[in-house]
Amino acid sequence: MQISTPIQSGNAAEGKSGKFPVFPVGHMGSFLLVTVLFFLWGMSNNLTDILVQQFRKSFELSQFSAQLVQTANFFGYFCMAIPAALVMRRWGYKAGMVLGLLLFGSGMILFWPAAVKGQYELFLIALFTVGSGASILETAANPFIAEFGHPMTSEQRLNFSQAFNPPGTIVGVLIGTYFIFSGVEPDAQQIEAMKVAGTYHQYLHGEIMRVVPTYLTFGVVVLLFAFIISRMKFPVFQNENEGPGKDHGSFADLLHIPSIWLAVAANFCCVGAQISSWSNLILYMKQYTMVTERKAAMYLLATLVVMSIGRFVSTFIMSYVRPSIMLGCYATMNTLLMVVAVLWPGMIGAWGIVASGFFMAVMYPTIFALGLKGLGPNTKLGGSLLVMAIVGGAVFPPIQGLVARETGSNALGYILPGLGFIGVAVYGFYQSTQRTLMSGPAY
């Protein structure tokens, strides 16, 4: 049951300093509770980067086939975003969050029977289920945070909550590095010896089973969190329209709002570039350097640490710089860093990919907040389209893996995320020319 006191998401008064408040006054408990969700799905999303390498080894997959891990996970976002929006416009954000957590946790528990069977296809089904749950969570949590205060500070508010996503990704990579990666990397001669001794299949199955404790524990935690959310009281926004006979908005209305479709295209490029950059980093380092799996995972971890720093630093800078201009500049920097990864494969390129984490920090939440501005009763449906655009994370990685397989070069594959960042830069600079509420305040 939700509390009856409504929050005016669009008409909050200015603070004493003359600036609009970033955080909802009197509702910090609900705000922080939802912010924890960003941490949870951050852990899950970057565990998939570990799974790409783990399954490539365990199931003896090509780089293209291994990247289907990302495709299964992020295709769930595409499939469930609109159904999630339809649920939430009828029953509200809280119902969406609980449903998402239930599906999210159930998918993680499915890793157990998939590992026992030792079938890659069952893991892909489990990952699709996890991605479907995460899709519902993002469809609920992102617009909830964006609307949870004055619209002029929605970018800052969403960037703040999204700042807890990178720490989740960091924890996820650390868990994957030390609890999923065994540290055992037999060379060709050792593999042949195990085959002769009849122990190679046992070794591969043992590598597969290493994913079970991590995902089973995580699934139980997520389901527990679903119970906690279901018992909490959530605020109602004054412009929310749950229930029958209300104006829920419509997709027909959105067809006449070009801004949301531009944001969808930018988000597709953003997420595709980000996920393909991360999921190929370990493979990139294994090809061009002498590092081990665990050492390569530390570079992925460094990327996420840099991103976390970038999120907090950039949220502060956004108080003085138009968000759309910052978005364009950051995307341009990342395009140049992808050029470094292509032209200087090895440690220089790897550090270029690590540095790109800082400039990825503001991209997703800023695009999301800009895309939702001015949608009114269409906010939930617009948010679902932006979450659907996360399917870029399902499309880019296998294409990058295909390029690596056909050319024999992981470095050339980084042309693809470079093109994605160009798309984000174009969107950001275009938005900076729009002298409307959509562009954010001009300081």
N, C-alpha and C positions, 0 to 999 in steps of 0.2 A: 504494500500500500504506500502511495506517495504522499508527501506532506502537501498541505493545501496552499501554503504561501507561495505565490508565483514569483518568479524572477523576471525582471524586465531586461531581456537580453539585448534589446535594441535602444533603450532609452535611459541608460544609467547616467547619473550625474557626473560632472567632472570632479576630480579630486581637488583638494585644497591648493595644490601646486598649479592648477590650471590644466593639468594633463589628465587624460582619462585613466581610470584605474584598470590595472591588468587583471587582478584576481577578484573573484566574487566575494563581496563583503558578507560575512555571516554564514558562508557555506563552504568553508575551506575543507571540512571533513569529507564531504561528497567529492569535492574537486580532487583532493589528494587520493581518495580511494580509486577513482577512475584513472588517475595518473599512474597508479601501480600496474594497470593493465598494459600500459606501454612497455613497462619493464618485462612483463611476462611474454608478450609475443615477440619482443626483441630477442629473448633467449632462444625461442623456437626458430626464428628465421635464420639466425646465424649458425645454429646447430646443423642446418642443411648444408652449409658450406663445408663442414667437417664430413658429413655423410657422402658428399660427392666423391671425395678421395677414398673414404672407407669402403663404399660400395664398389668403386672402380677396382679396388684391390680384391675385395672379398668375392665378388661375382665375376671378376676378370672381364670388365666391361671396357668398351671403347670410350673415348672422352665424350662423344656425342651421347651415347647411351647413359653414361654416368650423370650427365647434365639433366636427364629426365627427372632426377630428384627435384630440381628447381621447377621444372615444368609441372609436375604433379602438385607440388605445394602451392604454386602461385596460380595455377588454373582454377583451384578452389576459390580464389578471390573473385575470379571472373564469373563463376557460376552462381555464387551465393550472395553477391552484393545487392542485387535488385530484390530477391526474396527477403533479404534482411531489412531493406528499406520499407517494404510492404508490411512486414511484421511491426516495425517500429512506428510507422505512421498510424497504425491502429492501436498499439498497446504501449508505445513509448520507448525511450532509450534503455530503460532498465531491463525490459523484457528481452531486448536485443542482446544486451551484455550477458545475461544469464544463459540464453540459448547458445550464444557463441562460445562461452566457456564450457558448456556441456559437450558440445561437438568437438571443441578443441581438445579437451581432456580425453574424450573417448578415442579420438584418433591416435593419441599417444599410447594409450593402453593397447591398441591394436598392433603395436610393434612387437609385443610378446608373441602372439601366435604367428606373426609373419616371420620372426626369427626362428621359431621352433620348426616351421615348415621349410625355412631356408629358401623362400621364393622371392625374387626381386619384385615381381608384379604385386605381391601382397603388400610390400613396403610402399609401393607407389600408391596403392589404394589408401593405406594408412596416412600417407603424407597428404593426399588429396583431402581426406577428412580433416586433418589438422589445418590445412589451408582454408577449408570452408569455414571452420570455426573462427579462425583468425580474421577472415573476411567479415564475418558478422560483427566481431569485436571492433574492428576498425571502422566499419560503417556506423557503429553506434558511438564509439568513444571520440573520434575526431570531430564530428560536428557538435557533439555534446560539449566538448571543451571550447570549441570555437564560439559557440553561442552562449557560453557560461560567463557573460559579462558584456562590456560595451563592444560594438562591432569595430570601432577604430583601433582596438588593441587585440583583435582576435589573432593576428599573426604572432604577436609576442606571447600570448597565452598558450597557443598551440605549440609554439616553439619551446616554451618552458616544459610543457608536459611531454613533448617528444624528446626533450633532453634526457629523460629517464629511459628512453629506448636504447641508446648506445650502451649505458651500463649493463642493461639486460643482455645485449649482444656480446659484451665483453665476458660476462659470466658464462653465457652459452658456449663461447669459443674455449674458455678455460676448462669447462666441464668436458667438452668434446675432446680437447687435446689430451687430457690426463685420464679420462675414464672411458673414452671410445677408442682413441688411438692406443694401440698396445706398445708402440715403440719398436715392434719387431718388423723389419723390412728385409726379408730374405732376397739375395741376389739370384740371378738365373741359375747359378751352380747349386746353390742351397735348395732352390725350388726343385730342381731335377733330383737331388738327393732325397728330398721328402717324398717325391713321387715314387721313386724306386723303393723306399721304405714303407710306402703305403700310408703315410701320415699327412700328405698334403691336403686331402679333403677335410680331415679333422682340423687342421690349422685354419682353413678357410671358414669352416663352420664356427670355430671358436671366435674368429674375427667378427662374424655376423652377430653372434650372441652378445658381444660387448656392448651393443646398443641398447639392450633390454633394460638393465638396471637404471640407466639415465632416463629413458623415456617413460618407464613405468612409474618411477618416483615423481617425475614431472607431471604426469597425467593425474596422479592422485592429488597433488598440490593444486592443480588447476580446478579439479572437481570440487575440492574443499573451498576454493575461492568462489566458485559458482554459488555454493551454499551461503557463504557470507554475504555476497552481493544480493542474493534473493531475500535476505532478512533485513537489509538496510533500507532506510527511508531516503528517497531521492527527491530533489526539488523539481518543480514543474515550471517550465518557461512560460511566460505570458503569451508568447506567440506559438506555443505548441498546440497541435490540433488533433490530439488523440481522440478516439471515440467515434461513434457513428454520427452522421449528419454534420461533420465538420469539414472545413476546407483543407484537404490533405495535399493540395497541389496535384500536378499531373505531368507525365512525360511530354504531353503535347505542349504544355507551357514551356518546358525546357527547350523545345525545338526552336523557340523564338528568342533564346538567350544565348548569343554566340560566346559569351565569356566562359560559360561552363564547358563548352566543347573545346575551346582553346586550352583550358586548364586540364581537361581529360587527356588531350594529345600530349601536353607537356608532362603530365604525370606518367603516362606510358613510357615516354623517353627517359624520364628521370629514374623510375624504378628499374627499367630494363638495363640502363647503363650501370646503375649502382650494383644490382645483383650479379650481373655478368662480370663486373670488375672484381667483386669479392670472390665469387665461386670459382674463378679461374686462377686466383692468385697462387694457391698452393701448387697447382699444376704448372703454372708459369715458373715458379721457383724450382720445382723439381726438374724442369727441362734445362734451365739456364744456370743453375747454381748447384753446389754440392750439399745443400742443406738437407736435413732429415724432415720427415713429415711434421714432427713436433716443432722443429725449428721454424719451418715454413708457416705453421699455424701461429707462431708468435708474431710474425709479420702481419698476418690477418688481425691478430689481437691489437697490434700497434695501430693499424688503420682505424679500428673502432675506438681506441683510446683518443686518438687525434680527433675523430668525429665527435666524441663526447665533449671534448674541450671546445671544439668549434661551435657546438650547439649552444653552450652557455655563453661563450664570448660573443657570438653573433646575435643572440637574443638581446644582449645589452647594447650592441652597436645599432640594432634595429630601432632603438629609441631615437636615434639621430639621423639615420639613413633610410630613405624610402625602401621598403622591403623588396619591391619589384626591381629596383636598380641593383640592390645587393644580390638578388637571385641571378640577374644577367651577368654580373661581374664574376660571381663564384662559378657559374657554369662555364664561362670563358676560361677561367684558370684551370678547371678540370679537363677541358678539351686539350689544353696545352700539355697537361701532365700525362694524358693518354698518348700524346705524340711522343713524349719521352719514353714511355713504356714500349712503344712500337720501335723506335729508332735505336734505343740503347737497352736491348734485352739483357737481363742479369741483375746485379745488385742496384745499379743506377735506376733501371726501369722499375724495380720492385719498390724502391724508396719513393719514386714518383707516384706509384699506386697508393702507397701508404699516405703520402701527403694529400692525395685527393680526398681522403676522408674528412679533412677539415672543411673543405669547400662543399662537400655533400651535405653538411650539417643542416643547412636551412632549407634545402631544396624542397623536399617532400612536404613539410608542414606549411611552408610559405605558399606553394602552389595550391595546396588544399584550402588554406584560409582565403586566398584570393578568389578561388573558384566558387566559394560558398557565399561571398558577399552579395547582399541584395536579393537572395533567392526567396526569402520569406517562407511561405508554406511549402515551397519546393525544396527546402534545405535538405531534408532526409533523402529525397530522391536524387538531388544533385550530389550529395555525399556518396550515395551508392554508385553513381557513375564514376566518381573519382577513385573509389575503391576498386571498381572493375578494371580501371586502367592499370592497376598493379599487375595485371596479366602480362605487362611488359617483362616482369621478372620470370615469366614462364616462356616467353618468346626469345629473348636475347641470349640466354646462356646456351641452349642447344645450337643456335646458329653460330655462336662463337666457338663452340666445341666442334662444329662441322668444319669451320674455317681452319681450325687447328689440325683436324684430322686430314683434310685435303691438302693443306700446304706443309704440314709437319712443323708449323710454327705457332706456338701460343702467343708470341708477340704480335703477329699480324692480326690475331683475333681481337686485340684491343682497339683496332680501328672502329669496331662496332660500338662500344661504349662511348668512344670519342664522338661519333655521329649523334648518339643520344644526348650528350651534353650540349652539342650545338643546338639541338632542338629546344632544350631548356633555356639556353642563352637567348635565343630568338624570342621566346615567350616572355622572358623577364624584361628585356629591353622594350618589347612592344607594350607590355603593361605599364611600363614607366612613362609612356607617352600619353596614357589615358588619364586625364585630369578629373578623375571621379573617385568615389569612395573605394572602388575596386583596387586602385593603385596603392592604397594606404596613405597615411598622412605624409605630407611633404614638410620636413623639418629644416 
